[in-house]
Amino acid sequence: MTTDIASVALPDGERIPKLGQGTWEMGERSAHRAAEIAALREGVALGMTLIDTAEMYGDGATERLVGEALQGLRDEVFLVSKVYPHNASRSGVARACEASLKRLGTDRLDLYLLHWRGGVPLAETVEGFEALVRAGKIRHWGVSNFDTDDMEELFATPGGDACATNQILYNVARRGAEFDLLPWSAAQRMPVMAYSPVDHARLPRRSPLDDIAHAHGVSVYRVAMAWVLRQSGVCAIPKAGRVEHVRDNRAALDLALSADDCAALDAYFKPPRSKRPLEML
């Protein structure tokens, strides 16, 4: 298995791995800590150097775990964290960022996201993010769980078109974003970051995924991951708490689905024919 990984371009041209690592629910059980740290480090060794976390995860415990896992590796990774909506005021973003940096044991984030839309005006959040960029605390900023109308409003906000990405729930079982949000993002040359790309391990018990997995001699999850990764302008951040799971995720990049495979999945997991509200987990 090679460490060379396909990449997607941020709007400013910087390239990030098409396959990274999510950390939701990690760092919350002491018995799993060693395995989770080993999994994150193995992912980095395999080229999955995009690491996503959030201040919400484990009430900061996940960021502390990520910081421990990345000791000696910080300069090798593209590190992402997210701010709570209620902390997204101009001054609140600065305080939350400093707290995340401390827990992560680093002096900067490569990408800082608004976790979901809240009550703070977008203009104020953008001002806070831009101040952090000027201060060298973050390199890029973006959003998460924003639907198309939210993105249009953001881009109409002064400075809002500096948004680097939108992190959304997207997988073969939740395809609503394909109707308008993915095309809109592509028109802005802005990649989408797919969280829960295997639907938080809640894919149907019996579907064409099983037949395709059997035919290729791989897991159902590898097929679902490969389906997401084949989408242009999309990167994925699956969570894996064990080294074996990380390796299976990485192998999804090397799985080529045929036209027949994709047609079978389209027949079962039907693409949207009309607008659907963006789903969240």
C-alpha positions, 0 to 999 in steps of 0.5 A: 500500500503506497503512501501517495494519496490523491488530493483536492485543491482548496480555492487558493490552490493549496492541495489537501489529501482526498482521504483524511481522518475524523476523530468524533467520539475518540478520546472519550474512553481511557481503555481505547486511548492507546489504540486510537493514538496508534490509529491516528499515527498509522493514518499519517504514516499512510498519507492520511495527513488531513486530521479533523477534530472539534472543540465539541468532541468529548468536550475538548478531550478529543483535541487533547488526544489528537495533540498527543497523537501528533507529537513529533508529527505536527508539521506533517499534517493539515490540522482542522478543528471546529468552533461551537456556534455559540462561541462564534462571535468575533471575540468568542472565536479568538478565545475558543481558538486559543483553547483549542490550540492549547489542547492540541499543543500547537501554535496554529490550525491549518483550517478552522470551521464554524461547526454549524449555523448559529445565532451569531451574524455571519459577518461577525464570525467572518471578522473573527476568522479573518483576525485569526488569519492575520494573527497567524493562529489559523491558515484557512477558515470554513464552515460545516453543515451549511446548506446552499442558501447558507453558503449563498448568504455567506458569500454575499457577506463581506469577506465570506468568499474566503471560505475554504470548504464546507464540511457536510454529511455526505455518503451513498445513503445520504445524497441530497447535497448532489442536487444543488449544494455540490454543483454550487460548491464546484462552481466556486471551485471549493471542495466539500469535506464529507464526514461520516462517509460510511454513515456512522456504520449505519448502512443498510444490512442488505443492499448492492453494497454487499454484492459489490463487496463480495465481488471485489473481496473487500468490506462493505465499508470499503465499497461505500468509502470508495464511492465517496472518494470517486466524487470530484471535488470531495474529500472524506474524513472517516473515523477509525479507532484501530490500526486495521480499520485505518488500513481498510479506509486507506485501501478504499482509495485503491478500489476502482468501482465499475460503471455497473457497480455505480449503476447498481448503487444508483438504483438502490440509493437513488440520487435526488431529483429535487431539493432536500434539506441538508442532513446532519448528524 
